[in-house]
Amino acid sequence: MKKILITGGFGKIAKHFVQNFNHKYEITLADIITDDKTFTENVRIERADLMDFRICSKLCRGIDTIIHLAGIVDPVSESEKILETNIKTTQNIFKAAVESKCKRLIFASSAQTIESYPIDVQVTKDMLVKPKNIYGVSKCFGEALAAYHANNNGISAICLRIGAYEFPKDFTEMNARDLSAFLHPDDFNQLLIGCIETTNIQYEVLNAISNNRHKRLDITESIEKVGYQPKYDSFTLFRLVAD
């Protein structure tokens, strides 16, 4: 089994992935708050503060692939803590991954890196970043840091610009823009598998949304590079018509 480290291991993205694929990989979950009763088979749980590089270094030893989900998710606040936490923890885990000779980094970036583009513009990965908030700025840093390490320090890196990740059962209200960026958790699991298993990648930024009728982000390269096969269309799933 490949050895996978998932930071932010008790967030909803990590939990859904592990519940479906703990039989496929030997997984270590690292988070600042943990619940030892949530997972059992093939899952190791580590309570960890990623602001401490020594802890990150220990976590990365013997790991094949790191899925870095940890950080403050807040597209509203302009708090300096967002930058301080997201930049420092990302810097620590990436440096530790390189020093431990991990093979691949998968970085949870965000559609917030491009959210200042007009809502009627479909964004491709080759367009300049245009964040609308400090959270998006912190994700731009992560993409740049991943590119630095991939191009200079012998590690493969994939950055995933995650859209509106939401379980259908939790649906409350989304406008047309939100629907265009919707990401079904099962689709994202399939994308993560592609990112873990696909070889011969040095550095990529891939968009992560479902196969929505109207797409805020272009997923062509996600399909071509890692075999992404999204099944869900938000406009059909929620039976809504775009404005």
C-alpha positions in Angstrom: 0.0 0.0 0.0 1.1 3.6 -0.7 1.6 5.6 2.5 -0.5 8.7 2.4 -0.4 11.7 4.9 -3.4 13.9 5.0 -3.2 17.1 6.9 -6.4 18.7 8.1 -7.4 15.0 8.5 -10.6 15.6 10.4 -12.1 18.1 8.0 -15.0 17.0 5.8 -12.9 16.5 2.7 -10.4 14.2 4.4 -13.1 12.2 6.3 -15.1 11.5 3.1 -11.9 10.3 1.3 -10.7 8.1 4.1 -14.2 6.5 4.7 -14.1 5.4 1.1 -10.5 4.5 0.5 -8.9 3.4 3.8 -8.7 -0.1 2.4 -6.6 1.2 -0.6 -3.9 3.1 1.2 -2.1 3.2 4.5 -3.2 6.6 5.7 -2.0 8.9 8.4 -4.3 11.7 9.4 -2.8 14.7 11.1 -4.9 17.5 12.6 -4.7 19.9 15.6 -8.0 18.4 16.9 -8.6 14.7 16.5 -11.1 12.0 17.3 -9.6 8.6 17.7 -13.0 6.9 17.4 -13.7 8.0 13.9 -11.4 5.7 12.0 -9.9 2.3 12.5 -8.6 0.1 9.6 -5.3 1.2 7.9 -5.6 4.7 9.5 -3.1 6.2 11.9 -4.1 9.3 13.8 -1.6 12.1 14.8 -2.6 15.2 16.8 -0.2 17.7 15.3 0.4 21.5 15.2 1.8 22.2 11.8 3.2 25.5 12.9 6.0 23.4 14.4 8.4 22.3 11.7 9.8 19.5 13.8 6.4 17.9 14.0 5.9 18.2 10.2 9.3 16.6 9.7 8.3 13.6 11.8 5.0 13.3 10.1 6.5 13.1 6.6 9.1 10.4 7.2 8.3 7.3 5.1 5.4 8.9 3.4 4.8 8.5 -0.4 2.2 11.2 -1.0 1.0 14.2 1.1 -2.5 15.7 0.7 -2.2 19.1 2.3 -5.7 20.1 3.3 -4.9 21.9 6.6 -5.4 25.6 7.1 -7.9 28.3 7.9 -10.7 28.4 5.4 -12.3 31.9 5.6 -13.0 33.8 2.4 -14.7 36.6 4.4 -12.3 37.7 7.1 -9.2 39.8 6.4 -7.5 38.6 9.5 -3.7 38.5 9.5 -4.0 35.1 11.2 -5.1 33.6 7.9 -1.9 34.5 6.2 0.3 33.6 9.3 -1.3 30.2 9.7 -1.8 29.1 6.1 1.6 30.3 4.9 3.6 28.9 7.8 1.9 25.5 7.9 2.2 25.1 4.1 5.9 26.2 4.2 6.6 23.7 7.0 4.9 20.7 5.4 6.3 21.3 1.9 9.9 21.7 3.3 9.4 18.6 5.4 8.1 16.6 2.4 11.2 17.6 0.3 13.6 16.7 3.1 11.9 13.4 3.7 12.0 12.6 -0.1 8.2 12.2 -0.4 7.3 11.5 -4.0 4.2 13.8 -4.4 2.5 16.8 -2.9 -1.2 17.4 -3.5 -2.1 20.9 -2.3 -5.6 22.0 -1.6 -5.7 25.3 -3.3 -9.0 27.2 -4.0 -11.2 28.8 -6.6 -10.7 31.9 -4.4 -7.3 32.3 -6.2 -9.2 33.6 -9.2 -12.5 35.0 -7.7 -11.8 38.6 -8.8 -12.6 37.7 -12.4 -16.1 38.6 -13.5 -18.6 35.9 -12.8 -19.4 35.4 -16.5 -15.8 34.5 -17.3 -14.7 30.9 -17.3 -11.2 30.7 -15.8 -8.5 28.4 -17.1 -5.4 27.5 -15.2 -3.2 29.6 -17.5 -4.9 32.8 -16.5 -3.2 35.0 -13.9 -4.2 34.5 -10.3 -6.7 37.2 -9.2 -7.7 36.6 -5.6 -10.6 38.5 -4.0 -9.6 37.9 -0.3 -6.7 37.2 2.0 -7.6 33.5 2.1 -7.2 33.4 -1.7 -3.9 35.2 -1.3 -2.7 32.4 1.0 -3.6 29.8 -1.6 -1.7 31.7 -4.3 1.3 31.5 -2.0 0.9 27.7 -1.7 0.7 27.3 -5.5 3.9 29.3 -6.0 5.7 27.4 -3.2 4.6 24.0 -4.7 6.0 25.2 -8.1 9.3 26.2 -6.5 9.8 22.8 -4.9 8.6 20.8 -7.9 10.9 22.7 -10.3 14.0 22.8 -8.0 13.8 20.1 -5.3 12.8 16.9 -7.0 9.2 16.5 -5.8 6.1 16.2 -7.9 3.3 18.6 -7.0 -0.3 19.1 -8.0 -2.4 22.0 -6.8 -6.1 21.6 -6.9 -8.3 24.7 -7.2 -11.3 23.4 -5.2 -14.7 24.9 -5.9 -17.8 24.8 -3.8 -17.4 21.4 -2.1 -20.7 20.4 -0.6 -22.7 17.3 0.1 -26.1 17.4 -1.6 -27.8 16.6 1.6 -26.5 19.8 3.1 -27.7 21.9 0.2 -29.4 25.1 1.4 -29.3 27.8 -1.2 -26.8 28.4 -4.1 -27.1 31.0 -6.8 -26.0 30.3 -10.4 -22.4 31.3 -9.7 -22.2 28.9 -6.8 -23.7 26.1 -8.9 -21.1 26.8 -11.6 -18.4 26.1 -9.1 -20.1 23.1 -7.3 -17.9 20.2 -6.5 -19.5 16.9 -5.4 -17.5 15.1 -2.8 -17.6 11.8 -4.8 -16.2 13.6 -7.8 -13.4 15.1 -5.7 -12.5 11.7 -4.3 -12.1 10.4 -7.8 -9.9 13.4 -8.7 -7.8 12.7 -5.7 -7.3 9.1 -6.7 -6.1 10.3 -10.1 -3.7 12.7 -8.5 -2.3 10.0 -6.3 -1.9 7.4 -9.0 -1.0 9.3 -12.1 2.8 9.2 -12.9 5.1 11.5 -14.8 3.8 14.8 -13.4 6.2 17.5 -12.3 3.9 20.4 -11.5 0.3 21.0 -12.4 -2.5 23.4 -11.3 -5.8 21.6 -11.9 -9.3 22.9 -11.5 -11.6 20.9 -9.2 -15.3 21.3 -9.9 -18.0 18.8 -11.0 -19.3 18.5 -14.6 -21.7 21.4 -14.2 -23.6 22.6 -17.2 -22.1 26.0 -16.7 -18.6 25.9 -15.4 -16.8 28.7 -13.5 -13.5 26.8 -14.0 -12.3 24.9 -17.0 -11.7 21.2 -16.1 -10.2 20.2 -19.5 -6.7 19.7 -18.1 -8.0 17.9 -15.0 -9.6 15.3 -17.4 -6.5 15.1 -19.6 -3.8 15.1 -17.0 -5.1 12.7 -14.3 -8.2 11.1 -15.9 -10.8 13.0 -14.0 -14.3 11.8 -14.8 -16.8 13.9 -12.9 -20.3 12.5 -12.8 -22.4 15.2 -11.3 -24.0 18.4 -12.8 -25.2 20.8 -10.1 -27.9 22.3 -12.3 -29.5 18.8 -12.8 -28.7 17.6 -9.3 -30.5 20.5 -7.6 -33.1 21.0 -10.4 -32.4 24.6 -10.7 -32.1 26.9 -13.8 -29.2 29.3 -14.2 -30.1 33.0 -14.0 
